[in-house]
Every structure is written in structure tokens, then in C-alpha cells.
């Protein structure tokens, strides 16, 4: 009896398995698998590489990298740089827009000629309106005075000796600018914009958005800086409301214009607004650029400049007893004396903080040194 029951149960189970169809497998959706190759992060920990670039992005990166490299190797060219800004974050003195840099330079190998005007020159003891005019031809540097150098007090061309101060060398060179930009910009992400004629060439703007502007400004030597009320170590949290970075690539494969604009405010200080516009124009690439020495010059006698020690702290001013305050001289600062006022109450000095006029009461100047200091022309 039990045996018949077991056989009956097994038979029903087998018949049920034949009657019920097996479930149909769902189709498997195809997946794109991106290989991730570990690379070393700055801290040493492995990090994945980014998503592979599209063919268009690869071509854009190749095209712009090649253009930047090729242009940076030009041996002769002309370059104009202008910087307009508003707000202390952008390096301006107030929320009102002002011209911070006006620069024009000519280059041919090691020779150059440039004119630079900037309100920032005041801290170096140079009149911002006349600025710096300098030439280097055949290994000799010339510059127009007055200069913050001992004995260069007149408005004439001076022949500078082999010891050339840094402010008489060009602040901008094509190779430096373009290579720093190439390292800072997301070239593969830049898109084609409008086209126009520049320097006789049809040129197209390749551009990226506001996010790339801070890095581009750092590469150009005009970084956005923390508000003065905050610590220099405080992270700069900016709300960039509009901005663009443009590289103008021309038909001959050379870059002839760079433009960076940015505007916004500080997130935690919304009333602290700023704007900046940085533009570089490049012409006569590998063309005829002739650098010649000035016709008449005065030899600058680069005698050892008198150096004294500050015995009191006090302000450095743009004029004897007047003008704006450029900085502060501190006790034990070593300062170089350039000239003195006729009444010997004021000395024009080159100090660590700035170049300008300080009260004679701040310095320890012996009678011997005082006799060596020229009197400023009125």
C-alpha cells in the first residue's frame, strides 16, 4: 500500500514538470565598460583616470596644444597686454573699474623694447603715468628716468650697467604666458566660437566657461585674491556669475589673442563684488621686428648705493611729507637711499615694503652718507 502511494506521488511530480514551461530568460542589456587605470595622486594614493575623451575633444586638445607650443616658440613678435579690474578681489583699489596694466612690447631674440604703465608701479617708486620705458639692444639695457636707482633722477635715457634690476626686464613673454595657460586650461573641453580677422589672419575663438577663469588668471599672473578683511590662508569662495576664457586660433596655426573675463562676488560677503578683464594681443609673429638703441643716452654711474638701517617705524609716502601711503618701514629694515629733499628732512628710499619717501627721523644716516646722497630735483 505504501509503495503504491510513493509511486503515485512521483508520477504526478514528473507530469507537472513536463506541463509547466521553463521561464524564458530576460535579455541582458549591453553595458559600456570604461577601463580604469590607477595613477598616482599627489598624496601617493591611486586614483582613477577620467572618462576617455571623445574624438572631437581629442582633436581640440591636439589642435590647441600644438598652436600654443608653436606660438610660444616665435623668436620675433609684438605683444600688447591690458588689464581692467574693479574690486579688491581682482586687485583694484575700489569697486570702480580702473586700468591696472597697459603694456606694449616688441621682442626679437634676446632684444626687447617695452612700455609699462600701471598704478601698481607707485610702490616701486615709479610714476604710474609715465611708467617704465626700457630697451635692450645688443646686450645693453637702456631706460628712461627718473628711476628708483641712485643717480637716475632726470627724464633722460640712461645706459644701465650689467646689473639690471628686475623691473627693467619685460613682465610678459610669450613663451611664459602660453605655456602656463596650456597647463592651466581644460583644452579638450573648449568649444569653437566666433571668427574674426586678426593681424591679417582669419581666427576662431576657442572658449571655455567661467569655471576656467580663476586658473587662467593665476597662469597670467593676476590671481583673484582673498578680501583684505580675511586671512590670507582663508579659502577663496567666489561666486563667479559670468566669465569666459578665449584662445583665438588663426589659420596659420598660431594663437593671436587671449582673453579672460570674470565677474561676481564673495559668497560670504555678497556686497564684495569684483570684475576683471585680461587681454593679450599678439602680432607680427616671426615677422620683422627691429630693436634699436636710443640715439642719446647718459651713462648711469652704478656706484654702491648707500644703505642704512631704520631706527624707527613709520610710513613710506609717495611724496615728501604728502601723497599716499605706499607701505611701512620697520625698525631694523635695511633701506637703500636714492635721493633726499633739499632741506634734508626727507629721504627717498627703496625699502622691503615699497619705494618712496620717509622722514629722516626714521633713519640713522651719518653725515658722510648724507653728503653722498643727491638732492631731488624740484
Secondary structure as GFF3:
##gff-version 3
##sequence-region A 1 378
A	DSSP	alpha_helix	2	19	.	.	.	ID=ss1
A	DSSP	beta_strand	39	40	.	.	.	ID=ss2
A	DSSP	beta_strand	46	47	.	.	.	ID=ss3
A	DSSP	alpha_helix	55	72	.	.	.	ID=ss4
A	DSSP	beta_strand	76	86	.	.	.	ID=ss5
A	DSSP	three_ten_helix	88	90	.	.	.	ID=ss6
A	DSSP	beta_strand	98	108	.	.	.	ID=ss7
A	DSSP	beta_strand	111	117	.	.	.	ID=ss8
A	DSSP	three_ten_helix	119	124	.	.	.	ID=ss9
A	DSSP	beta_strand	132	137	.	.	.	ID=ss10
A	DSSP	beta_strand	140	144	.	.	.	ID=ss11
A	DSSP	beta_strand	157	160	.	.	.	ID=ss12
A	DSSP	three_ten_helix	166	168	.	.	.	ID=ss13
A	DSSP	alpha_helix	174	184	.	.	.	ID=ss14
A	DSSP	three_ten_helix	187	189	.	.	.	ID=ss15
A	DSSP	beta_strand	191	198	.	.	.	ID=ss16
A	DSSP	beta_strand	201	208	.	.	.	ID=ss17
A	DSSP	three_ten_helix	210	212	.	.	.	ID=ss18
A	DSSP	alpha_helix	213	219	.	.	.	ID=ss19
A	DSSP	beta_strand	238	250	.	.	.	ID=ss20
A	DSSP	beta_strand	255	266	.	.	.	ID=ss21
A	DSSP	beta_strand	269	283	.	.	.	ID=ss22
A	DSSP	beta_strand	298	299	.	.	.	ID=ss23
A	DSSP	beta_strand	307	309	.	.	.	ID=ss24
A	DSSP	beta_strand	314	319	.	.	.	ID=ss25
A	DSSP	beta_strand	322	329	.	.	.	ID=ss26
A	DSSP	beta_strand	334	340	.	.	.	ID=ss27
A	DSSP	beta_strand	346	350	.	.	.	ID=ss28
A	DSSP	beta_strand	355	359	.	.	.	ID=ss29
A	DSSP	three_ten_helix	360	362	.	.	.	ID=ss30
A	DSSP	alpha_helix	367	372	.	.	.	ID=ss31
###
